[in-house]
Amino acid sequence: MIDRFDGWIAGIGTSAGLRAVVGHWPRSPLGAFSDVMVEQADGHRVLLAPSADVAEYVGSTYVFDEVRLGPVRVAVAGSDWRVDAAPLDLEFTVGRRPAVGWLLHAVPRRLATHPRWVAAIDVVARTVLPGVRTRGSAGGEREEFYAALDLHGLAAARARWDGADQGALAPVAPPVRFGFGSTPRSPSLTRIVTLVQEA
């Protein structure tokens, strides 16, 4: 059995050291939802999940020091995204598609989302985007595949955590430590299909 999550992942760093990974999933086995994984400057990892079902699934797939349940709202207006997931308040603007994005965009979707293709390009992904993996463990006896379909850089972002400004947009550095790989170092929005299957 393969669980398929179809949506977007945004990876954002801030000058204060907070790093956030926003998942926005219009289609998934859990229905439409959004969630946020946050690693604070001191390394504390927090999952912001909209429901117990999402928290259980994501928490069994990735590693967190804390899980908080509450509304996670994502609003998209053109290139502007707004994420409301207390204690995180985040806005970002999507920018240009870099060369890697054009390459991803050119691969036919049926091929790009096949587990064998995703596994085959894992080495390439690690070389082109250090820290990024396309295949790894999803916890238990499950494997996870990240099938990236497109990628855009972020032009700007503003983040507040517990009301405190987190500073300017910055690289996602050091890499986040939720699972087997990180998002690209450069803040970005990735169009993605994530596949989780029994090993």
Solvent accessible surface area in square Angstrom, and as a share of the most:
residue,aa,sasa,rsa
1,M,175,0.78
2,I,81,0.41
3,D,24,0.12
4,R,107,0.39
5,F,12,0.05
6,D,9,0.05
7,G,0,0.00
8,W,71,0.25
9,I,28,0.14
10,A,1,0.01
11,G,1,0.01
12,I,1,0.01
13,G,0,0.00
14,T,10,0.06
15,S,77,0.50
16,A,53,0.41
17,G,22,0.21
18,L,6,0.03
19,R,7,0.03
20,A,2,0.01
21,V,13,0.08
22,V,2,0.01
23,G,5,0.05
24,H,37,0.17
25,W,21,0.07
26,P,46,0.29
27,R,129,0.47
28,S,22,0.14
29,P,72,0.45
30,L,61,0.30
31,G,36,0.35
32,A,80,0.62
33,F,22,0.09
34,S,7,0.04
35,D,5,0.03
36,V,0,0.00
37,M,23,0.10
38,V,0,0.00
39,E,3,0.02
40,Q,42,0.19
41,A,73,0.56
42,D,122,0.63
43,G,17,0.16
44,H,63,0.28
45,R,37,0.13
46,V,0,0.00
47,L,0,0.00
48,L,4,0.02
49,A,0,0.00
50,P,45,0.28
51,S,44,0.28
52,A,65,0.50
53,D,95,0.49
54,V,5,0.03
55,A,15,0.11
56,E,130,0.58
57,Y,41,0.16
58,V,10,0.06
59,G,33,0.32
60,S,64,0.41
61,T,14,0.08
62,Y,32,0.12
63,V,87,0.50
64,F,32,0.13
65,D,75,0.39
66,E,55,0.25
67,V,72,0.41
68,R,84,0.31
69,L,106,0.53
70,G,28,0.27
71,P,81,0.51
72,V,17,0.10
73,R,145,0.53
74,V,29,0.17
75,A,61,0.48
76,V,74,0.43
77,A,75,0.58
78,G,73,0.70
79,S,54,0.35
80,D,76,0.39
81,W,16,0.06
82,R,100,0.36
83,V,0,0.00
84,D,55,0.28
85,A,1,0.01
86,A,84,0.65
87,P,21,0.13
88,L,1,0.01
89,D,35,0.18
90,L,1,0.01
91,E,62,0.28
92,F,4,0.02
93,T,43,0.25
94,V,24,0.14
95,G,22,0.21
96,R,216,0.79
97,R,52,0.19
98,P,57,0.36
99,A,76,0.59
100,V,34,0.19
101,G,0,0.00
102,W,146,0.51
103,L,126,0.63
104,L,32,0.16
105,H,98,0.44
106,A,80,0.62
107,V,38,0.22
108,P,87,0.55
109,R,105,0.38
110,R,220,0.80
111,L,78,0.39
112,A,4,0.03
113,T,12,0.07
114,H,86,0.38
115,P,28,0.18
116,R,197,0.72
117,W,80,0.28
118,V,1,0.00
119,A,26,0.20
120,A,73,0.56
121,I,41,0.21
122,D,9,0.05
123,V,96,0.55
124,V,87,0.50
125,A,15,0.11
126,R,104,0.38
127,T,103,0.60
128,V,77,0.44
129,L,43,0.21
130,P,101,0.64
131,G,38,0.36
132,V,19,0.11
133,R,69,0.25
134,T,10,0.06
135,R,95,0.35
136,G,15,0.14
137,S,72,0.47
138,A,0,0.00
139,G,25,0.24
140,G,79,0.76
141,E,138,0.62
142,R,41,0.15
143,E,40,0.18
144,E,3,0.01
145,F,6,0.03
146,Y,37,0.14
147,A,2,0.01
148,A,27,0.21
149,L,20,0.10
150,D,16,0.09
151,L,13,0.06
152,H,47,0.21
153,G,23,0.22
154,L,19,0.09
155,A,69,0.54
156,A,51,0.39
157,A,24,0.19
158,R,87,0.32
159,A,2,0.02
160,R,91,0.33
161,W,20,0.07
162,D,103,0.53
163,G,46,0.45
164,A,53,0.41
165,D,88,0.46
166,Q,21,0.09
167,G,31,0.30
168,A,67,0.52
169,L,49,0.24
170,A,20,0.16
171,P,59,0.37
172,V,3,0.02
173,A,43,0.33
174,P,87,0.55
175,P,74,0.47
176,V,9,0.05
177,R,117,0.43
178,F,8,0.03
179,G,37,0.35
180,F,47,0.20
181,G,24,0.23
182,S,16,0.10
183,T,17,0.10
184,P,17,0.10
185,R,146,0.53
186,S,77,0.50
187,P,19,0.12
188,S,3,0.02
189,L,14,0.07
190,T,12,0.07
191,R,45,0.16
192,I,9,0.05
193,V,0,0.00
194,T,7,0.04
195,L,4,0.02
196,V,5,0.03
197,Q,42,0.19
198,E,98,0.44
199,A,93,0.72
